[in-house]
Amino acid sequence: MHGDKFAMNVMETEDEYGPGTYQKYPVVIVRGAGAELWDDAGNAYIDCMGGYGVAIVGHSNPEVVAAIKAQAEKLITCHGSLYNDARAAFFEKLIGCAPKGLNSAFLSNSGAEANEVALKLAKKSTGKKGIIAMKGAFHGKTAGALSATWNKKYKEAFEPLVPNVSHVTYGDLAELEAAIGPDTAGVILEPVQGEGGIILPPEGYIKGVREVCDSKGVMMIADEVQSGLGRTGKMWAIENWGVVPDIMTSAKGLAGGVPIGATITRKEIMQVLKKGEQTSTFGGNPLSCAAGTAALDYIIKNDLPGQAVTKGAHFLRQLKELGSRHKVTREARGIGLMLAVEMRIDIQNIILNSIKDRVLYTYSGRTILRLLPPLVMTEAQIDRVIESLDKVLSMEEK
């Protein structure tokens, strides 16, 4: 256990040598287990931030930790030019739980990288150059992924970005169809918009996008980086609407907290990439692959998608009840354990006062609390979050 001086040293050191690009909160986290984190003074926090959705199987999941330890003692790195048993096992597990027909994957290190590969695949396989993305979308901050991202504050300082990327209104099929031209290679969308504020698609929209892409001969790309792996109550969010995309991306919780990204597609699409056109020094490294196999095993064995359904319904019901009692609350919404509470006020004080009450949230913009908790969170922990938020909102209304 450490004291205030230790915490101050850690904060000062990060501020001195770090980039200054993160919204920092005044807490030093040193340990985690399940849906809880501990600071340097031994205080426990319920984690509704979940590492921005990474901690799907819980912090330091014992099965993932065991897999990492065992693999680290055998082999940590193995370039993709050499075959590896841990990589082969992960490929088999990943494809085994992918939507039907998606039978090939490229492994990288993050969601942004996975989306970069998806955009390349769409262009190479169609021979076209244009990409259509959605207003409100977030796909990452590397050049191609950033071009498909909507929020201007992330983009303007770095323009010009990748050309021939346009944005249409999420949920408007007519606008999408009108925007597709003879040089459109693909349409990329999040089945549920995360950074945009946990925005669910209108009824029939996801199936409609699939039909429009089919009729126009363009690739449908589903960005499941935040919404996948059971978070919405299905292994992949897009399965809630019975749709299979041409290309799907995954990352965040895919290796239980270890960096990884995957671009999953049909073999005939993947094979348009020639040798050397897309490689990654660290992609598919044995450590991440061993962790990934353990994480997927845990998700399936413990039916985390099913847990997300029941726990998410319990959580959302209480958030809605809370909203009816507090005038600063506009709306609670979500699917599974991908939730949001939109406020009528700036949420900065709500987040800071919640930290004091030992609950951690993330956000979407200035007015939306975003909740991406580990799927292993208990109902008792959910109830504690509701109790805390009730107290914090009451403070705001005084």
C-alpha positions in Angstrom: 0.0 0.0 0.0 1.3 3.5 -0.9 0.4 6.9 0.3 -0.4 10.4 -1.1 3.3 11.1 -1.8 3.5 8.0 -4.0 0.4 8.9 -5.9 1.7 12.5 -6.5 5.0 11.1 -7.8 3.2 8.8 -10.2 1.0 11.6 -11.5 3.8 14.1 -11.7 6.0 11.6 -13.6 3.3 10.8 -16.1 2.5 14.5 -16.6 6.2 15.3 -17.0 7.1 12.6 -19.6 3.7 11.6 -21.1 2.1 13.2 -24.2 -0.6 15.2 -22.4 -3.2 13.9 -24.9 -5.4 11.9 -22.4 -8.2 13.3 -20.2 -6.5 12.3 -16.9 -8.4 11.7 -13.7 -6.8 12.1 -10.2 -6.4 8.4 -9.3 -3.5 6.0 -9.6 -4.7 2.5 -10.4 -2.3 -0.3 -9.4 -4.4 -3.5 -9.4 -7.5 -5.0 -10.8 -9.7 -8.1 -10.4 -13.1 -8.8 -12.1 -15.1 -5.6 -12.2 -13.0 -3.8 -9.5 -9.8 -1.7 -9.6 -7.7 -0.6 -6.6 -5.7 2.6 -6.3 -2.3 3.0 -4.6 -3.9 3.6 -1.2 -5.9 0.3 -1.3 -9.3 1.9 -2.2 -11.5 -0.3 -4.3 -13.5 1.1 -7.3 -16.3 -0.4 -9.3 -15.2 -0.1 -12.9 -17.8 1.0 -15.4 -15.1 2.3 -17.7 -13.7 -1.1 -18.4 -10.6 0.2 -20.1 -13.0 1.7 -22.7 -14.5 -1.7 -23.2 -11.3 -3.8 -23.0 -11.9 -5.6 -19.7 -14.8 -7.8 -21.0 -13.7 -10.9 -19.1 -12.7 -8.9 -16.1 -9.4 -7.4 -14.9 -6.6 -10.0 -14.6 -8.9 -12.8 -15.5 -7.3 -15.9 -13.9 -7.6 -18.0 -17.0 -6.1 -15.3 -19.2 -3.3 -14.7 -16.7 -2.5 -18.4 -16.6 -2.4 -18.6 -20.4 0.0 -15.5 -20.6 2.3 -17.0 -17.9 2.5 -20.3 -19.7 3.1 -18.8 -23.1 5.7 -16.3 -21.8 7.8 -19.1 -20.4 7.7 -20.8 -23.9 7.9 -18.0 -26.5 6.9 -14.4 -26.5 7.5 -13.3 -30.1 7.3 -15.1 -33.4 7.1 -13.2 -36.7 4.3 -14.1 -39.1 6.9 -15.4 -41.6 7.2 -18.4 -39.2 4.4 -20.8 -38.2 3.4 -20.9 -34.5 1.2 -23.2 -32.5 -0.4 -20.5 -30.3 -1.3 -18.5 -33.4 -2.8 -21.5 -35.1 -4.9 -22.3 -32.0 -6.2 -18.7 -31.8 -7.1 -18.6 -35.5 -9.1 -21.8 -35.1 -10.9 -20.4 -32.0 -11.6 -17.0 -33.5 -13.0 -18.4 -36.8 -15.0 -20.9 -34.8 -17.0 -18.1 -33.1 -17.1 -15.7 -36.1 -20.3 -15.1 -38.0 -21.0 -17.9 -40.5 -19.0 -17.6 -43.7 -16.2 -15.3 -42.3 -13.4 -17.8 -42.4 -10.1 -15.8 -42.6 -8.5 -13.3 -40.4 -5.6 -10.8 -40.3 -4.1 -10.2 -36.9 -2.8 -6.8 -35.8 -2.5 -4.9 -32.5 -5.5 -2.6 -32.2 -8.9 -1.6 -33.4 -7.6 1.2 -35.5 -5.2 -1.2 -37.2 -7.9 -3.7 -37.8 -10.1 -1.0 -39.4 -7.2 0.1 -41.6 -6.9 -3.5 -42.9 -10.7 -3.6 -43.5 -10.6 -0.4 -45.6 -7.7 -1.8 -47.6 -9.5 -5.1 -48.2 -12.6 -3.2 -49.4 -10.6 -1.2 -51.9 -8.4 -4.0 -53.2 -11.2 -6.6 -53.5 -13.5 -4.2 -55.4 -10.9 -2.2 -57.4 -12.7 1.0 -56.2 -11.5 3.9 -54.0 -14.5 5.4 -52.2 -15.5 4.7 -48.6 -18.8 5.7 -46.9 -18.9 6.0 -43.1 -21.5 7.3 -40.7 -21.9 10.6 -39.0 -21.2 10.1 -35.3 -18.8 7.2 -36.1 -15.5 6.4 -34.4 -13.1 4.0 -36.0 -9.7 5.0 -34.6 -7.0 7.7 -34.9 -4.6 6.3 -37.5 -4.9 8.0 -40.9 -7.4 5.8 -42.7 -9.4 5.0 -39.6 -9.4 8.7 -38.7 -10.7 9.6 -42.1 -13.7 7.4 -41.5 -14.2 8.8 -38.0 -16.8 11.6 -37.8 -15.7 14.0 -35.0 -14.0 17.0 -36.5 -12.0 17.8 -33.4 -10.0 14.6 -33.9 -9.3 15.4 -37.6 -8.9 19.0 -38.5 -5.3 19.5 -37.3 -4.2 16.5 -39.5 -5.9 17.2 -42.8 -5.6 16.3 -45.6 -6.4 12.8 -44.6 -7.2 9.8 -46.8 -9.4 11.1 -49.8 -12.7 9.8 -51.1 -14.3 9.2 -47.6 -17.8 10.6 -47.1 -20.2 10.5 -44.2 -24.0 9.9 -44.2 -26.6 10.0 -41.4 -26.6 6.9 -39.3 -30.0 5.3 -39.6 -31.0 6.9 -43.0 -31.0 4.2 -45.7 -32.2 6.6 -48.4 -29.2 8.9 -47.8 -26.8 5.9 -47.8 -28.2 4.6 -51.1 -28.0 8.0 -52.7 -24.4 8.4 -51.6 -23.1 5.2 -53.2 -21.5 5.9 -56.5 -19.7 3.9 -59.2 -16.4 4.2 -57.3 -17.7 3.3 -53.8 -15.7 0.3 -52.4 -17.3 -0.1 -49.0 -19.6 1.1 -46.3 -18.2 1.0 -42.7 -20.4 1.3 -39.7 -20.6 0.4 -36.0 -23.7 -1.8 -35.4 -24.1 0.3 -32.2 -22.2 3.6 -32.2 -20.0 3.8 -29.1 -18.1 7.0 -29.1 -21.2 8.6 -30.6 -23.1 8.0 -27.4 -24.3 4.4 -27.5 -26.6 5.0 -30.4 -28.7 2.0 -31.5 -29.8 1.6 -35.1 -33.5 2.1 -36.1 -35.5 -1.0 -36.7 -34.6 -2.6 -40.0 -31.6 -0.4 -40.6 -28.8 -3.0 -40.3 -30.6 -5.4 -42.6 -31.2 -2.5 -45.0 -27.5 -1.6 -45.1 -26.8 -5.2 -46.0 -29.4 -5.1 -48.8 -28.1 -1.8 -50.2 -24.5 -3.0 -50.2 -25.6 -6.2 -52.0 -27.6 -4.4 -54.6 -24.8 -1.9 -55.2 -21.9 -4.4 -55.2 -20.0 -2.8 -52.3 -18.4 -4.2 -49.2 -20.2 -4.0 -45.9 -17.7 -3.5 -43.0 -18.9 -4.0 -39.4 -16.7 -2.3 -36.8 -17.2 -4.6 -33.8 -14.2 -3.3 -31.9 -16.4 -1.9 -29.0 -19.7 -3.8 -29.6 -18.4 -7.3 -30.1 -17.5 -10.3 -27.9 -20.8 -10.5 -26.1 -21.2 -6.9 -24.9 -24.6 -6.5 -26.5 -26.0 -9.9 -25.6 -24.8 -11.7 -28.8 -21.2 -12.7 -29.6 -21.2 -10.0 -32.2 -23.6 -7.1 -32.1 -24.5 -7.4 -35.7 -26.0 -10.8 -34.9 -28.8 -9.0 -33.1 -30.1 -8.2 -36.5 -29.3 -11.4 -38.3 -26.8 -9.9 -40.6 -23.3 -11.1 -41.8 -21.0 -8.4 -43.0 -18.3 -8.9 -45.7 -15.6 -7.7 -43.3 -15.7 -7.4 -39.5 -13.2 -6.0 -37.1 -12.5 -6.8 -33.5 -10.0 -5.7 -30.8 -10.4 -4.3 -27.3 -11.3 -7.3 -25.1 -10.3 -9.9 -27.7 -7.2 -10.9 -25.7 -8.5 -10.2 -22.2 -6.5 -6.9 -22.0 -3.5 -7.7 -24.1 -3.2 -5.6 -27.3 -4.6 -7.3 -30.3 -6.7 -6.5 -33.4 -8.4 -8.8 -35.9 -9.9 -8.2 -39.4 -12.2 -11.1 -40.2 -13.6 -11.8 -43.7 -14.2 -14.4 -46.3 -11.1 -16.2 -47.6 -11.6 -15.0 -51.2 -11.6 -11.4 -50.0 -8.5 -11.9 -47.8 -6.6 -13.5 -50.6 -6.7 -10.4 -52.8 -3.8 -9.2 -50.6 -0.5 -10.3 -52.2 2.6 -11.2 -50.2 4.0 -8.1 -48.5 1.0 -5.9 -49.1 -0.1 -6.1 -45.5 2.1 -7.4 -42.6 2.7 -6.5 -38.9 5.8 -7.2 -36.9 3.8 -7.8 -33.7 0.5 -9.0 -35.2 -0.3 -12.5 -34.2 2.4 -12.7 -31.6 2.2 -15.9 -29.4 1.5 -14.0 -26.2 -1.5 -12.1 -27.5 -2.7 -15.2 -29.3 -2.5 -17.4 -26.1 -4.4 -14.7 -24.2 -7.0 -14.4 -27.0 -7.7 -18.1 -27.0 -8.2 -18.1 -23.2 -10.4 -15.0 -23.4 -12.6 -16.5 -26.1 -12.8 -19.8 -24.2 -13.9 -17.9 -21.1 -16.6 -15.9 -23.0 -18.1 -19.0 -24.5 -17.7 -21.3 -21.4 -19.3 -18.8 -19.1 -21.9 -17.5 -21.6 -20.9 -13.9 -21.1 -23.3 -12.8 -23.9 -26.2 -14.3 -21.9 -24.9 -12.6 -18.8 -24.8 -9.3 -20.6 -28.5 -9.8 -21.5 -29.7 -10.4 -17.9 -27.3 -8.0 -16.2 -27.8 -5.3 -18.8 -31.6 -5.4 -18.5 -31.2 -5.1 -14.7 -28.8 -2.2 -15.1 -30.8 -0.3 -17.7 -34.1 -0.7 -15.8 -32.5 0.9 -12.8 -30.8 3.6 -14.8 -34.2 4.5 -16.3 -35.8 4.6 -12.9 -33.0 6.8 -11.7 -33.5 9.1 -14.6 -37.2 9.5 -13.7 -36.2 10.8 -10.3 -33.5 13.3 -11.4 -34.2 16.3 -13.5 -30.6 16.6 -14.7 -31.1 13.2 -16.6 -32.3 13.3 -20.1 -32.3 9.6 -21.2 -30.8 6.2 -20.3 -30.3 3.8 -23.2 -28.3 0.8 -24.4 -28.2 -2.9 -25.2 -26.7 -5.6 -23.1 -23.9 -4.0 -21.1 -23.2 -1.3 -23.6 -25.0 1.6 -21.8 -25.3 5.4 -21.7 -26.9 8.0 -19.5 -27.4 11.3 -21.3 -27.5 14.3 -19.0 -28.9 17.9 -19.4 -25.6 19.2 -18.0 -21.9 18.8 -18.4 -20.9 15.6 -16.7 -17.4 16.5 -15.6 -18.4 17.0 -11.9 -20.5 13.8 -12.0 -17.4 11.8 -13.1 -15.1 13.5 -10.5 -17.6 13.1 -7.7 -18.2 9.4 -8.7 -14.5 8.8 -8.5 -14.6 10.1 -4.9 -17.4 7.7 -4.3 -15.3 4.9 -5.8 -17.1 4.4 -9.2 -15.3 4.9 -12.5 -17.1 5.9 -15.8 -16.1 7.0 -19.2 -17.9 9.5 -21.4 -19.2 10.3 -24.9 -18.8 14.1 -25.4 -19.7 16.5 -22.6 -23.1 15.3 -21.6 -23.1 11.5 -21.9 -21.9 9.0 -19.3 -20.8 5.8 -21.1 -20.8 2.5 -19.3 -18.7 -0.4 -20.7 -18.2 -2.5 -17.6 -16.7 -6.0 -17.5 -19.3 -8.6 -18.4 -18.5 -10.4 -15.1 -19.8 -7.5 -13.1 -22.2 -8.8 -10.4 -25.8 -7.5 -9.8 -24.6 -6.4 -6.4 -22.0 -4.3 -8.0 -24.6 -2.9 -10.4 -26.8 -2.0 -7.5 -23.9 -0.2 -5.8 -23.3 1.8 -9.0 -26.9 2.9 -9.0 -26.8 3.8 -5.4 -23.7 5.9 -6.0 -25.0 7.6 -9.1 -28.3 8.5 -7.3 -26.2 10.2 -4.6 -24.0 12.0 -7.0 -26.9 13.3 -9.1 -28.6 14.5 -6.0 -25.5 16.5 -5.2 -25.7 18.1 -8.7 -29.3 19.1 -8.1 -28.7 20.9 -4.8 
